């Protein structure tokens, strides 16, 4: 089991519906066909093109204002603040409860 699986399972146990994709390129078509309350992006990995992803995301009418939480072990996480806005930056190692707290600021669950 990898970190993505552990995170997905913890969020589902906390009551969130979770969709997982492998890359930001995979995320755009998924988001074009689905509405979500918040997006968590693991940034700072080699090949992550966050700028084009954010531009594509914001061009989708349903996601013009969808909160995006940037989650990363990158020591330069703050550099992503310009791209992601002030929605959320979460530096790893972070606890799953910390992630759930950040998501809770943006998602009202029934």
C-alpha positions in Angstrom: 0.0 0.0 0.0 1.4 3.4 -1.0 0.8 6.9 0.4 -1.9 7.6 -2.1 -3.8 4.5 -1.1 -3.4 5.3 2.6 -4.6 8.9 2.0 -7.6 7.8 0.0 -8.6 5.3 2.6 -8.3 7.8 5.4 -10.3 10.4 3.6 -13.0 7.9 2.8 -13.1 6.9 6.4 -13.5 10.6 7.3 -16.6 10.7 5.0 -15.2 12.1 1.8 -15.8 10.7 -1.6 -12.4 10.4 -3.3 -11.4 10.1 -6.9 -7.7 9.3 -7.6 -5.8 9.9 -10.8 -2.2 9.2 -11.6 -1.2 12.5 -13.2 -2.4 16.1 -13.6 -2.9 15.3 -17.3 -5.3 12.5 -16.3 -7.1 14.9 -13.9 -8.3 17.4 -16.5 -10.6 15.0 -18.4 -11.8 13.5 -15.1 -12.6 17.0 -13.8 -14.3 18.0 -17.1 -16.8 15.2 -16.5 -17.3 15.5 -12.7 -17.9 18.1 -10.1 -15.8 18.0 -6.9 -15.7 20.0 -3.8 -11.9 20.2 -3.4 -8.8 19.1 -5.2 -5.7 17.8 -3.5 -2.5 17.9 -5.7 0.8 16.4 -4.7 3.1 19.0 -6.2 6.8 19.1 -6.6 7.3 15.7 -8.3 9.4 15.6 -11.4 7.2 16.2 -14.5 4.4 17.9 -12.5 3.2 20.8 -14.7 1.1 22.6 -12.2 0.8 25.9 -14.2 -0.9 24.2 -17.3 -3.0 22.1 -15.0 -4.3 25.2 -13.1 -5.0 27.0 -16.3 -7.0 24.0 -17.7 -8.8 23.6 -14.4 -9.8 27.3 -14.2 -11.0 27.1 -17.8 -13.6 24.5 -16.8 -16.7 26.5 -15.8 -17.6 24.0 -13.0 -14.2 24.4 -11.5 -13.5 28.2 -11.8 -13.5 28.5 -8.0 -12.9 24.9 -6.8 -10.4 25.0 -3.9 -7.1 23.4 -4.6 -4.8 22.2 -1.8 -1.2 21.8 -2.7 0.5 19.0 -0.8 4.2 18.4 -1.1 7.5 17.4 0.5 9.2 20.0 -1.6 11.1 22.6 0.4 9.9 25.2 -2.1 6.2 24.5 -1.5 5.5 28.2 -1.0 6.4 28.9 -4.6 3.2 27.1 -5.6 1.1 29.6 -3.6 0.9 31.9 -6.7 -0.5 29.1 -8.8 -2.8 27.7 -6.2 -3.9 30.8 -4.5 -4.5 30.9 -0.8 -6.6 27.8 -0.7 -4.2 25.6 1.1 -0.6 24.5 1.3 0.3 21.5 3.3 3.9 20.4 3.7 4.7 16.7 4.2 5.4 15.0 6.3 2.0 16.0 7.5 -0.5 13.9 9.4 -3.6 12.7 7.8 -5.6 14.5 10.4 -3.9 17.7 9.3 -5.0 17.1 5.7 -8.5 16.4 6.9 -8.5 19.6 8.9 -7.4 21.6 5.8 -10.0 19.9 3.6 -12.7 20.6 6.3 -12.1 24.3 5.8 -13.3 24.1 2.3 -15.8 21.3 2.2 -19.2 21.2 3.8 -20.2 17.6 4.1 -23.8 16.5 4.6 
